[in-house]
Amino acid sequence: MRVAMVGTGYVGLVSGACIADFGHDVVCIDKDAARIRALEFGEIPIYEPGLPDLVSANVRESRLSFTTELPEPVRAADVVFIAVGTPSRRGDGHADLSYVYEAAREIAAAIAGFTVVATKSTVPVGTGDEVERIIRAARPEADVVVVANPEFLREGAAIHDFKHPDRIVIGTEDERARTVMADIYRPLSLNQAPVFYTTRRTAELIKYAGNAFLATKITFINEIADLCEKVGADVQEVARGIGLDNRIGAKFLHAGPGFGGSCFPKDVRALIKTAQDKEAHLRILEAVVAVNDARKRAMARKVSAMFPGGLRDRTVAVLGLTFKPNTDDMREAPALSLITALQDMGARVRAFDPAGMKQAEALLNDVSYCENAYHCVDGADALVIATEWEQFRALDLERIRDLMACPVVVDLRNIYRPEEMHLKGFAYVCVGRPVTAQISTGDETLERFLQLAKVRAKAPTL
Ligand SMILES: NC(=O)c1ccc[n+]([C@@H]2O[C@H](COP(=O)([O-])OP(=O)(O)OC[C@H]3O[C@@H](n4cnc5c(N)ncnc54)[C@H](O)[C@@H]3O)[C@@H](O)[C@H]2O)c1
């Protein structure tokens, strides 16, 4: 089948490359000429494991190409996917649908023959109706069916998710369109991926309800983590204890600094707005947004609480900037609010991230970016682990401790064990787990305490 992918960002590029890998002919289109030029030169504009090889293999086989010119590939296509961005509209939190509608107008002008227009972008209920209206208004004679086909891939595991989906949701009642979409995804039947056919509006809502549920699950465990800290319980064991219940499931029960990223925050906000417009208020989700927003800055207070005199003129090293590992995506990353709050408290911030520093530079002021984790902690008064990249899970802790001015670690991803950190001489706090030794300044100054901690840690065990 011939496929045109309108929008070549995270979703468009991964989907386009995977669909080409199934054996279809795919042209990825984007307005961003620099992005398309880079792709034509074999450069992948985003960090996504496995994507460079997948793209180059399919370009080599002439199944995948890139262009800024929409009309020709859309005219030739059996299926045109819309995969443009739907960011939060500035000011009110509704999804900004201007890119989707602009794409619809351009597609309308170009389509020829029977064409399925499938929306992969996450769009509020009723957007498919409007896309159809736009196309019909411009081309009343066009033989076109507008389908909702929301995408569930996760950045960092996007290729695996696209090729091994839990389900494929196809929202249309048109039999011809269902057959075409089934042909697109037929290669996945080997993996027995269930294809779930439903109406267009229901498909649109499934995507939002799914993301909102996952965001709620994260926020739930984060609040339980706060309670664990007050009552001396361990949130990781609580999560395991409840996650073993099949009705609950173990995923998305990792306590941390709050959810971020390109999807959850904007999608939850957009769903709340849709519901408010329909006078069907989603009060649980309103609470989820409020709790999550407050949490990101609260994480900075965890750091300042380690220093009786506060953070003024302290240097804080932040490891991890992206909203999760294996991506360079900085959109609504918790590290952004955390770092701004640390700076508001008077701290100097140094940071290292394996993939996100270029994007972070555009979003943060006065941060010193470092070459690696050890360079980052050199001379720092506190280390904050904000993203659980693999390479931060097995740091040389003795080296870290000796490089730091004060061996204070605030582990917002719970990747280290409290007992081990205390044995190594760190003052260590994490999220929702009992810490065996707190900094107790008593008569000692903090520096004195930490000096002693270092000496104790280095002393041979008798
Ligand atoms: N990123 C994710 O993990 C993810 C997962 C599932 C769903 N989604 C949804 O998929 C959609 C796309 O997300 P993304 O992260 O890929 O966005 P993105 O910002 O990375 O990419 C969007 C691309 O569309 C291009 N574009 C905009 N208007 C265009 C037009 N008229 N013609 C051609 N190109 C155009 C932009 O230049 C940009 O490169 C959003 O609705 C998002 O909510 C994203």
The ligand as a Gaussian input file, in Angstrom:
#p B3LYP/6-31G(d) Opt

LIG

0 1
 N        5.484000      11.687000      21.322000
 C        4.805000      10.643000      21.789000
 O        5.313000       9.833000      22.563000
 C        3.379000      10.414000      21.345000
 C        2.775000       9.167000      21.577000
 C        1.479000       8.962000      21.146000
 C        0.786000       9.990000      20.519000
 N        1.382000      11.206000      20.325000
 C        0.624000      12.250000      19.642000
 O        1.063000      12.288000      18.289000
 C        1.041000      13.641000      17.797000
 C        2.428000      14.038000      17.293000
 O        3.303000      14.040000      18.400000
 P        4.888000      14.155000      18.208000
 O        5.483000      13.963000      19.549000
 O        5.315000      13.284000      17.078000
 O        4.993000      15.688000      17.753000
 P        6.259000      16.453000      17.167000
 O        6.110000      17.854000      17.592000
 O        7.511000      15.695000      17.497000
 O        6.071000      16.341000      15.578000
 C        5.067000      16.976000      14.854000
 C        5.646000      17.309000      13.471000
 O        4.575000      17.734000      12.616000
 C        5.099000      18.719000      11.734000
 N        3.979000      19.439000      11.115000
 C        3.092000      20.286000      11.705000
 N        2.178000      20.713000      10.824000
 C        2.465000      20.108000       9.635000
 C        1.892000      20.117000       8.349000
 N        0.784000      20.832000       8.060000
 N        2.475000      19.382000       7.372000
 C        3.570000      18.655000       7.630000
 N        4.174000      18.592000       8.843000
 C        3.629000      19.301000       9.838000
 C        5.997000      19.544000      12.632000
 O        6.934000      20.286000      11.879000
 C        6.651000      18.448000      13.491000
 O        7.878000      17.996000      12.942000
 C        0.533000      14.488000      18.966000
 O       -0.849000      14.631000      18.845000
 C        0.867000      13.640000      20.179000
 O        0.002000      13.913000      21.257000
 C        2.667000      11.429000      20.711000

